[in-house]
Amino acid sequence: MRILRGKDAWAAVASLETRNAEGAIFREAVAPIIREIKLRGDDGVRDGLSKLYGVDLPPEEFRVAAGLLEDSLAKIGRNEREALEAAIERIETFHRMEMPGDVILREEIGEYGIRWLPISRVGIHIPEFEDVPYVSTLLFTAIPARVAGVEEVAVFTPPLPGGRVHPILLAACAMLGVDEVYRVGGPPAVGAMAYGTAAIQAVDKIFGSGDNYFMAAKQMVAQDVAIDGPSGPSEHVVLADPSADPGEVAMELVSQAEHDVDSFVALITTSEEFAEIALERAFRIAEDLPRGEVARVAMDSRGVALVFDSVGEAVEAVNALAPERVALLGSEVEGLHGEIKTAGAVFVGARTPSSVGDYALGVNQLLPTSGFSRSYGVLTTRDFMRAVAFARLNGRPAPELAELVKTLAALEGLPGHARSAERLAG
């Protein structure tokens, strides 16, 4: 990881502020796949899977057989099942608490307001590697969908060699009552979710996370189907002052860098010496982890340490980056959590490792990346719902409303609107 300070540090912040600009490169790469799916349906999906994953699947094998879901659930160990059950309970409890309520105003003339209704059908994309089945992503998307009342949930995940899907993902789907699971992932999954094929029904909204190609594909189809917030490769910024434990800072960096080689991690501090110590420990920790090489590559290729003259400047840099998540470590910065305005999640203090947010708290783990924390937030049950305006007047005279409609309609040059409201006068 490079260590930059002063003007060089601010130059790095400026370049990272526009890191989503490189999305054009990925959109160009996935455009042919999306186009082929729109034109050729299942054959386009099949070709995309072969090109990206080296797996040739006929359309009749896209969907995982229901029996395989139940078999996978029967074969998982007791500890794994109990852990999944505990996580499901915590996630469901929190998301029930955040459910929006109808807002109905009742007056003498009638009632009006907003009602919340679930989206009918959603698609969820779960990234998957041979050694990393992202079962937590499944839990944090399928559970709020269920809480929100979504009737149809379809799960998509990239095929492993031979067209396999990791058994723990299938087991978790069975536990959640999700029986529509496809061994289709990445851009081909996005195209199928957006436009539908003979084998795969289109969805009303696309959810889930993935790599830069997946996020580019989601952004491409957003003109035709709703999507959740932009959620690409993992991002983590550690804001630490020299009073923090360098080992804890190092662990934060490594724990999020191990997601994948395209993970972005950054240390922001006020001491170059502290940065050097923390980074040295981070690479030492990585040497002892099974996915240490992944973390090392991520830190080497996409990691950076930025040193500023004051804590105020460091906080300003964090807000400029608008990262997916931020950890605050050290007595001086931990009290400034309220100053972090643009981040998907903020974890305060050494007793709050960011990994607890990934798995155990119940607050959602799906967060905006690539600087989109400026305008998007953490996934909630509302994302699986839509607000519908509602009005029912009872016929009692409402001359003030009639006059208001008449005046405003005249301002806009719409006399038909004014005439239609005359009946309100009584």
RODO-2510 file (C-alpha; in nm, 4 decimals, decimal comma):
residues 426
     n   res          X          Y          Z
     1     m     0,0000     0,0000     0,0000
     2     r     0,1222     0,3433    -0,0899
     3     i     0,1542     0,6059     0,1812
     4     l     0,0675     0,9553     0,0583
     5     r     0,0563     1,2813     0,2483
     6     g    -0,0161     1,6482     0,1910
     7     k    -0,0889     1,7426    -0,1704
     8     d    -0,0362     1,3859    -0,2857
     9     a    -0,2977     1,2618    -0,0393
    10     w    -0,5513     1,5191    -0,1586
    11     a    -0,4736     1,4313    -0,5201
    12     a    -0,5501     1,0692    -0,4404
    13     v    -0,8802     1,1696    -0,2787
    14     a    -0,9697     1,3712    -0,5884
    15     s    -0,9004     1,0766    -0,8177
    16     l    -1,0954     0,8379    -0,5963
    17     e    -1,3953     1,0720    -0,5765
    18     t    -1,4625     0,9937    -0,9419
    19     r    -1,3785     0,6225    -0,9226
    20     n    -1,7170     0,5367    -1,0716
    21     a    -1,6043     0,7009    -1,3965
    22     e    -1,4195     0,3811    -1,4827
    23     g    -1,7586     0,2134    -1,4920
    24     a    -1,7801     0,3091    -1,8590
    25     i    -1,5085     0,0540    -1,9306
    26     f    -1,7054    -0,2226    -1,7609
    27     r    -2,0331    -0,1170    -1,9226
    28     e    -1,8676    -0,1413    -2,2625
    29     a    -1,7489    -0,4914    -2,1755
    30     v    -2,0891    -0,6214    -2,0667
    31     a    -2,3004    -0,4441    -2,3301
    32     p    -2,2700    -0,7297    -2,5851
    33     i    -2,3875    -0,9838    -2,3255
    34     i    -2,6934    -0,7775    -2,2334
    35     r    -2,7709    -0,7151    -2,5996
    36     e    -2,7507    -1,0856    -2,6836
    37     i    -2,9884    -1,1753    -2,4019
    38     k    -3,2398    -0,9162    -2,5206
    39     l    -3,2195    -1,0564    -2,8739
    40     r    -3,1688    -1,4295    -2,8160
    41     g    -3,3052    -1,4976    -2,4684
    42     d    -3,1904    -1,8276    -2,3196
    43     d    -2,9243    -1,8767    -2,5871
    44     g    -2,7756    -1,5406    -2,4929
    45     v    -2,7709    -1,6398    -2,1265
    46     r    -2,6082    -1,9712    -2,2117
    47     d    -2,3378    -1,8053    -2,4200
    48     g    -2,2720    -1,5477    -2,1460
    49     l    -2,2281    -1,8177    -1,8832
    50     s    -1,9894    -2,0096    -2,1068
    51     k    -1,7852    -1,6980    -2,1783
    52     l    -1,7632    -1,5701    -1,8203
    53     y    -1,7635    -1,8891    -1,6128
    54     g    -1,6611    -2,1634    -1,8528
    55     v    -1,9798    -2,3556    -1,7827
    56     d    -2,2138    -2,4725    -2,0584
    57     l    -2,5677    -2,5054    -1,9246
    58     p    -2,8759    -2,5770    -2,1352
    59     p    -3,1773    -2,3625    -2,0364
    60     e    -3,3527    -2,6533    -1,8674
    61     e    -3,0635    -2,6679    -1,6202
    62     f    -3,0589    -2,2980    -1,5310
    63     r    -3,2921    -2,3546    -1,2371
    64     v    -3,1793    -2,5632    -0,9406
    65     a    -3,4132    -2,8541    -0,8696
    66     a    -3,6196    -2,8111    -0,5533
    67     g    -3,5053    -3,1506    -0,4297
    68     l    -3,1451    -3,0356    -0,4288
    69     l    -3,2355    -2,7484    -0,1960
    70     e    -3,3881    -2,9825     0,0602
    71     d    -3,1026    -3,2323     0,0249
    72     s    -2,8494    -2,9547     0,0932
    73     l    -3,0393    -2,8463     0,4029
    74     a    -3,0481    -3,2040     0,5336
    75     k    -2,6715    -3,2372     0,4938
    76     i    -2,5457    -2,9235     0,6698
    77     g    -2,3995    -2,9573     1,0157
    78     r    -2,5746    -2,8688     1,3377
    79     n    -2,3466    -2,5726     1,4091
    80     e    -2,3986    -2,4280     1,0617
    81     r    -2,7742    -2,4640     1,0869
    82     e    -2,7898    -2,3055     1,4310
    83     a    -2,5740    -2,0149     1,3140
    84     l    -2,8012    -1,9564     1,0152
    85     e    -3,1091    -1,9733     1,2367
    86     a    -2,9601    -1,7202     1,4799
    87     a    -2,8664    -1,4820     1,1991
    88     i    -3,2091    -1,5155     1,0392
    89     e    -3,3781    -1,4292     1,3677
    90     r    -3,1637    -1,1192     1,4267
    91     i    -3,2013    -0,9914     1,0718
    92     e    -3,5752    -1,0512     1,0661
    93     t    -3,6259    -0,8844     1,4040
    94     f    -3,4469    -0,5678     1,3004
    95     h    -3,6125    -0,5433     0,9611
    96     r    -3,9576    -0,5834     1,1128
    97     m    -3,8779    -0,2862     1,3363
    98     e    -3,7935    -0,0664     1,0372
    99     m    -4,1094    -0,1456     0,8383
   100     p    -4,2801     0,1728     0,7215
   101     g    -4,6389     0,2384     0,8214
   102     d    -4,9215     0,3844     0,6171
   103     v    -4,9732     0,7572     0,6606
   104     i    -5,3427     0,8390     0,6353
   105     l    -5,4834     1,1824     0,7231
   106     r    -5,8536     1,1879     0,8082
   107     e    -6,0557     1,5088     0,7857
   108     e    -6,4210     1,6028     0,7621
   109     i    -6,4070     1,5865     0,3841
   110     g    -6,2536     1,2382     0,3742
   111     e    -5,9195     1,0625     0,3992
   112     y    -5,5962     1,0665     0,2007
   113     g    -5,2317     0,9739     0,2370
   114     i    -4,9771     0,7060     0,1491
   115     r    -4,9991     0,3298     0,1633
   116     w    -4,6979     0,0984     0,1436
   117     l    -4,7286    -0,2074    -0,0782
   118     p    -4,4697    -0,4778    -0,1510
   119     i    -4,3107    -0,5178    -0,4918
   120     s    -4,4552    -0,8316    -0,6501
   121     r    -4,1413    -1,0024    -0,7832
   122     v    -3,7724    -0,9375    -0,7138
   123     g    -3,4455    -1,0914    -0,8252
   124     i    -3,1498    -1,1278    -0,5891
   125     h    -2,7925    -1,1793    -0,7058
   126     i    -2,5537    -1,3613    -0,4721
   127     p    -2,1817    -1,3588    -0,5627
   128     e    -2,0115    -1,6947    -0,5202
   129     f    -1,6628    -1,8403    -0,5342
   130     e    -1,5485    -2,1971    -0,4773
   131     d    -1,4257    -2,1115    -0,1279
   132     v    -1,6534    -1,8151    -0,0503
   133     p    -2,0306    -1,8664    -0,0696
   134     y    -2,1772    -1,5295     0,0246
   135     v    -2,4629    -1,6713     0,2275
   136     s    -2,4799    -1,3488     0,4301
   137     t    -2,5746    -1,1542     0,1164
   138     l    -2,8590    -1,3991     0,0644
   139     l    -2,9838    -1,3508     0,4199
   140     f    -2,9648    -0,9720     0,4053
   141     t    -3,1682    -0,9537     0,0842
   142     a    -3,4141    -1,2417     0,0998
   143     i    -3,5168    -1,1741     0,4608
   144     p    -3,6143    -0,8069     0,4137
   145     a    -3,7963    -0,9104     0,0960
   146     r    -3,9935    -1,1632     0,2976
   147     v    -4,0612    -0,9139     0,5777
   148     a    -4,1821    -0,6576     0,3238
   149     g    -4,4304    -0,9097     0,1844
   150     v    -4,2745    -0,9745    -0,1569
   151     e    -4,4583    -1,2709    -0,3092
   152     e    -4,1920    -1,3968    -0,5514
   153     v    -3,8193    -1,3998    -0,4759
   154     a    -3,5817    -1,5423    -0,7359
   155     v    -3,2174    -1,6029    -0,6416
   156     f    -2,9351    -1,5946    -0,8959
   157     t    -2,5745    -1,7005    -0,8346
   158     p    -2,2797    -1,7759    -1,0657
   159     p    -2,2259    -2,1446    -1,1466
   160     l    -1,9203    -2,3116    -1,0018
   161     p    -1,7288    -2,5655    -1,2157
   162     g    -1,9648    -2,8305    -1,3436
   163     g    -2,2633    -2,6023    -1,2858
   164     r    -2,2603    -2,6592    -0,9115
   165     v    -2,3950    -2,4184    -0,6509
   166     h    -2,2425    -2,4180    -0,3047
   167     p    -2,4546    -2,6405    -0,0760
   168     i    -2,4670    -2,3822     0,2054
   169     l    -2,6367    -2,1331    -0,0275
   170     l    -2,8925    -2,3927    -0,1280
   171     a    -2,9490    -2,4911     0,2342
   172     a    -3,0051    -2,1291     0,3350
   173     c    -3,2521    -2,0850     0,0484
   174     a    -3,4448    -2,3859     0,1765
   175     m    -3,4496    -2,2412     0,5277
   176     l    -3,5861    -1,9120     0,3941
   177     g    -3,8507    -2,0796     0,1824
   178     v    -3,6943    -1,9622    -0,1445
   179     d    -3,7368    -2,2343    -0,4055
   180     e    -3,6649    -2,0378    -0,7239
   181     v    -3,2865    -2,0528    -0,7522
   182     y    -3,0834    -2,0194    -1,0728
   183     r    -2,7225    -2,1174    -1,1371
   184     v    -2,6941    -1,8010    -1,3449
   185     g    -2,4806    -1,5108    -1,2248
   186     g    -2,3085    -1,1867    -1,3158
   187     p    -2,4146    -0,9901    -1,6276
   188     p    -2,6095    -1,2860    -1,7734
   189     a    -2,8215    -1,2919    -1,4572
   190     v    -2,8819    -0,9176    -1,4814
   191     g    -2,9932    -0,9483    -1,8421
   192     a    -3,2261    -1,2374    -1,7613
   193     m    -3,3747    -1,0583    -1,4611
   194     a    -3,4310    -0,7414    -1,6603
   195     y    -3,5729    -0,8781    -1,9833
   196     g    -3,6780    -1,2337    -1,9086
   197     t    -3,6333    -1,5440    -2,1225
   198     a    -3,8342    -1,8566    -2,1921
   199     a    -3,6750    -2,0213    -1,8874
   200     i    -3,6498    -1,7196    -1,6556
   201     q    -3,9310    -1,4778    -1,5762
   202     a    -3,8331    -1,1109    -1,5601
   203     v    -3,8430    -0,9353    -1,2233
   204     d    -3,9752    -0,5991    -1,1109
   205     k    -3,6547    -0,4986    -0,9304
   206     i    -3,2972    -0,6280    -0,9158
   207     f    -3,1068    -0,6581    -0,5872
   208     g    -2,7708    -0,7916    -0,4781
   209     s    -2,3996    -0,7308    -0,5064
   210     g    -2,1152    -0,8446    -0,7280
   211     d    -1,8042    -0,7290    -0,9077
   212     n    -1,7581    -0,4255    -1,1335
   213     y    -1,9027    -0,6108    -1,4317
   214     f    -2,2170    -0,6975    -1,2364
   215     m    -2,2622    -0,3390    -1,1198
   216     a    -2,2068    -0,2090    -1,4733
   217     a    -2,4718    -0,4473    -1,6029
   218     k    -2,7182    -0,3315    -1,3365
   219     q    -2,6614     0,0299    -1,4304
   220     m    -2,7124    -0,0524    -1,7983
   221     v    -3,0559    -0,2092    -1,7478
   222     a    -3,1729     0,0530    -1,4962
   223     q    -3,3556     0,2360    -1,7743
   224     d    -3,5813    -0,0675    -1,8134
   225     v    -3,6109    -0,2165    -1,4646
   226     a    -3,5659    -0,0842    -1,1120
   227     i    -3,2425    -0,1640    -0,9290
   228     d    -3,1249    -0,1254    -0,5729
   229     g    -2,8295     0,0958    -0,4857
   230     p    -2,4972     0,0506    -0,6667
   231     s    -2,3127    -0,2202    -0,4752
   232     g    -1,9878    -0,3302    -0,6352
   233     p    -1,6581    -0,4513    -0,4887
   234     s    -1,6082    -0,4044    -0,1160
   235     e    -1,4808    -0,0709     0,0177
   236     h    -1,3503     0,0033     0,3645
   237     v    -1,1867     0,3146     0,5091
   238     v    -1,0233     0,3095     0,8513
   239     l    -0,9969     0,6540     1,0084
   240     a    -0,7503     0,6206     1,2952
   241     d    -0,5466     0,8533     1,5110
   242     p    -0,2098     0,7526     1,6651
   243     s    -0,3749     0,6539     1,9948
   244     a    -0,5361     0,3536     1,8220
   245     d    -0,3895     0,0046     1,8403
   246     p    -0,2026    -0,0523     1,5099
   247     g    -0,2922    -0,4202     1,5277
   248     e    -0,6635    -0,3432     1,5406
   249     v    -0,6272    -0,1038     1,2481
   250     a    -0,4419    -0,3734     1,0554
   251     m    -0,7100    -0,6317     1,1285
   252     e    -0,9808    -0,3984     0,9995
   253     l    -0,7943    -0,3485     0,6733
   254     v    -0,7250    -0,7173     0,6165
   255     s    -1,0711    -0,8385     0,7152
   256     q    -1,2332    -0,6348     0,4392
   257     a    -0,9520    -0,6736     0,1844
   258     e    -0,9999    -1,0510     0,1871
   259     h    -1,3366    -1,0203     0,0090
   260     d    -1,1704    -1,0165    -0,3323
   261     v    -0,8675    -0,8816    -0,5155
   262     d    -1,0677    -0,5795    -0,6343
   263     s    -1,1590    -0,4700    -0,2793
   264     f    -1,0669    -0,1117    -0,1927
   265     v    -0,9188    -0,0402     0,1509
   266     a    -0,7709     0,2810     0,2852
   267     l    -0,6124     0,3998     0,6078
   268     i    -0,6597     0,7695     0,6835
   269     t    -0,4579     0,9105     0,9703
   270     t    -0,2456     1,2035     1,0879
   271     s     0,0826     1,0185     1,1432
   272     e     0,3024     0,8657     0,8742
   273     e     0,4913     0,6621     1,1338
   274     f     0,1646     0,5179     1,2644
   275     a     0,0580     0,4333     0,9090
   276     e     0,3835     0,2473     0,8435
   277     i     0,3438     0,0381     1,1596
   278     a    -0,0218    -0,0450     1,0892
   279     l     0,0448    -0,1445     0,7286
   280     e     0,3383    -0,3629     0,8217
   281     r     0,1154    -0,5483     1,0662
   282     a    -0,1627    -0,5784     0,8086
   283     f     0,0605    -0,7627     0,5646
   284     r     0,1937    -0,9796     0,8464
   285     i    -0,1629    -1,0757     0,9466
   286     a    -0,2475    -1,1553     0,5847
   287     e     0,0335    -1,4099     0,5732
   288     d    -0,1474    -1,6223     0,8316
   289     l    -0,4928    -1,6210     0,6708
   290     p    -0,6236    -1,8750     0,4177
   291     r    -0,7302    -1,5847     0,1947
   292     g    -0,4251    -1,3817     0,2828
   293     e    -0,3012    -1,3730    -0,0744
   294     v    -0,6317    -1,2228    -0,1866
   295     a    -0,6049    -0,9592     0,0847
   296     r    -0,2416    -0,8878    -0,0025
   297     v    -0,3203    -0,8381    -0,3707
   298     a    -0,6124    -0,6089    -0,2849
   299     m    -0,4021    -0,3998    -0,0482
   300     d    -0,1135    -0,3807    -0,2942
   301     s    -0,3217    -0,2957    -0,5995
   302     r    -0,6118    -0,0932    -0,4605
   303     g    -0,5043     0,0001    -0,1077
   304     v    -0,3728     0,3369     0,0038
   305     a    -0,2762     0,5162     0,3255
   306     l    -0,3462     0,8892     0,3351
   307     v    -0,1769     1,1128     0,5927
   308     f    -0,3212     1,4561     0,6711
   309     d    -0,2086     1,7410     0,8940
   310     s    -0,5175     1,7385     1,1153
   311     v    -0,8100     1,5214     1,2157
   312     g    -1,0409     1,7774     1,0593
   313     e    -0,8758     1,7268     0,7217
   314     a    -0,8913     1,3506     0,7675
   315     v    -1,2675     1,3652     0,8298
   316     e    -1,3089     1,5888     0,5266
   317     a    -1,1242     1,3322     0,3169
   318     v    -1,3519     1,0518     0,4369
   319     n    -1,6607     1,2496     0,3425
   320     a    -1,5125     1,3269     0,0026
   321     l    -1,4472     0,9572    -0,0625
   322     a    -1,8034     0,8589     0,0414
   323     p    -1,7000     0,4960     0,0988
   324     e    -1,9120     0,1896     0,1584
   325     r    -1,8075     0,1628     0,5217
   326     v    -1,5858     0,3468     0,7707
   327     a    -1,4257     0,2309     1,0949
   328     l    -1,3224     0,4936     1,3529
   329     l    -1,0369     0,3901     1,5816
   330     g    -0,8612     0,6037     1,8408
   331     s    -0,9726     0,8337     2,1212
   332     e    -0,9533     1,1472     1,9081
   333     v    -1,1627     1,0291     1,6129
   334     e    -1,4178     0,8021     1,7794
   335     g    -1,6097     1,1013     1,9152
   336     l    -1,6405     1,2422     1,5630
   337     h    -1,8724     0,9745     1,4245
   338     g    -2,1436     1,2374     1,3814
   339     e    -1,9146     1,4249     1,1433
   340     i    -1,9088     1,1347     0,8963
   341     k    -2,1864     1,2403     0,6595
   342     t    -2,1268     1,0274     0,3509
   343     a    -2,0735     0,6602     0,4255
   344     g    -2,2945     0,3556     0,3965
   345     a    -2,2040     0,2393     0,7485
   346     v    -1,9939     0,3736     1,0364
   347     f    -1,8354     0,1447     1,2978
   348     v    -1,7099     0,3230     1,6081
   349     g    -1,4320     0,1898     1,8293
   350     a    -1,2195    -0,1213     1,8601
   351     r    -1,5070    -0,3111     2,0206
   352     t    -1,7134    -0,2682     1,7026
   353     p    -1,5358    -0,4573     1,4251
   354     s    -1,6904    -0,4005     1,0850
   355     s    -1,7329    -0,7767     1,0448
   356     v    -2,0086    -0,7706     1,3070
   357     g    -2,2070    -0,5568     1,0641
   358     d    -2,1411    -0,8052     0,7865
   359     y    -2,2980    -1,0914     0,9786
   360     a    -2,4477    -1,0504     1,3197
   361     l    -2,6129    -0,7220     1,4168
   362     g    -2,9177    -0,7498     1,1942
   363     v    -2,8780    -0,4054     1,0352
   364     n    -2,8383    -0,4664     0,6643
   365     q    -2,4927    -0,5270     0,5170
   366     l    -2,5747    -0,4149     0,1610
   367     l    -2,4288    -0,0685     0,1194
   368     p    -2,3601     0,1704    -0,1703
   369     t    -2,0102     0,1720    -0,3187
   370     s    -1,8093     0,3809    -0,5668
   371     g    -1,8956     0,7100    -0,3991
   372     f    -2,2716     0,6535    -0,4175
   373     s    -2,2994     0,6928    -0,0406
   374     r    -2,3566     1,0584    -0,1220
   375     s    -2,7031     0,9755    -0,2509
   376     y    -2,7848     0,6158    -0,1495
   377     g    -2,8056     0,4461     0,1879
   378     v    -2,8137     0,1046     0,3502
   379     l    -3,0678    -0,1427     0,2135
   380     t    -3,3972    -0,1450     0,4069
   381     t    -3,7393    -0,3054     0,3794
   382     r    -3,8592     0,0110     0,2024
   383     d    -3,6438    -0,0833    -0,0945
   384     f    -3,8704    -0,3859    -0,1425
   385     m    -4,1843    -0,1734    -0,1263
   386     r    -4,3472     0,1157    -0,3073
   387     a    -4,5462     0,4064    -0,1703
   388     v    -4,8899     0,4493    -0,3283
   389     a    -5,0852     0,7724    -0,2901
   390     f    -5,4442     0,7184    -0,1737
   391     a    -5,7452     0,9499    -0,1508
   392     r    -6,1156     0,8999    -0,0795
   393     l    -6,3328     1,2060    -0,0259
   394     n    -6,6850     1,1668     0,1101
   395     g    -6,8727     1,4273    -0,0934
   396     r    -6,8999     1,6941     0,1716
   397     p    -6,8544     2,0437     0,0267
   398     a    -6,4899     2,1523     0,0068
   399     p    -6,5016     2,4978    -0,1542
   400     e    -6,1514     2,5873    -0,0383
   401     l    -6,0065     2,2875    -0,2211
   402     a    -6,2113     2,3671    -0,5305
   403     e    -6,0832     2,7234    -0,5359
   404     l    -5,7247     2,6090    -0,4806
   405     v    -5,7445     2,3679    -0,7732
   406     k    -5,9055     2,6357    -0,9914
   407     t    -5,6341     2,8930    -0,9167
   408     l    -5,3367     2,6604    -0,9613
   409     a    -5,4840     2,5008    -1,2748
   410     a    -5,5218     2,8484    -1,4228
   411     l    -5,1567     2,9217    -1,3482
   412     e    -5,0592     2,6144    -1,5471
   413     g    -5,3063     2,6757    -1,8284
   414     l    -5,5099     2,3590    -1,7650
   415     p    -5,8772     2,4629    -1,7547
   416     g    -5,9992     2,1022    -1,7654
   417     h    -5,8411     2,0434    -1,4270
   418     a    -6,0253     2,3439    -1,2851
   419     r    -6,3589     2,2330    -1,4287
   420     s    -6,3219     1,8770    -1,2984
   421     a    -6,2786     2,0104    -0,9459
   422     e    -6,5951     2,2224    -0,9495
   423     r    -6,7875     1,9310    -0,7966
   424     l    -6,5838     1,9804    -0,4758
   425     a    -6,7563     2,3130    -0,4103
   426     g    -7,0798     2,1354    -0,3264
***
